[in-house]
Amino acid sequence: MSMIPKMLITLGVILIIVGLLWQVGGKYLSLGKLPGDILIKRENATFYFPIMTSIIISVILSLIFFLIGRFR
């Protein structure tokens, strides 16, 4: 089997695991409602920009990809 199908299968399994953990852990971890996220409410509109959540997800993904590249 070549490298690309193995990588796609691994990525799919990782995404399924992350999705399940996010679904179950959403009750306990308030990811998306962190201090630093911007929330503006007006009379008829709401603007939400999860800046701190985006930074945390970016750091975690960077570490994961660094580790995958390091041990490959």
VENRA-V5815 format. One record per pair of residues at least 24 apart in sequence whose C-alpha atoms are under 10 Angstrom apart, sorted by sequence separation. I is the first residue (numbers start at 1). J is the second residue. D is the distance in whole Angstrom. If there is no record, write none. Layout:
i=[I | I]
j=[J | J]
d=[D | D]
//
This chain:
i=[31 | 31]
j=[56 | 57]
d=[9 | 10]
//
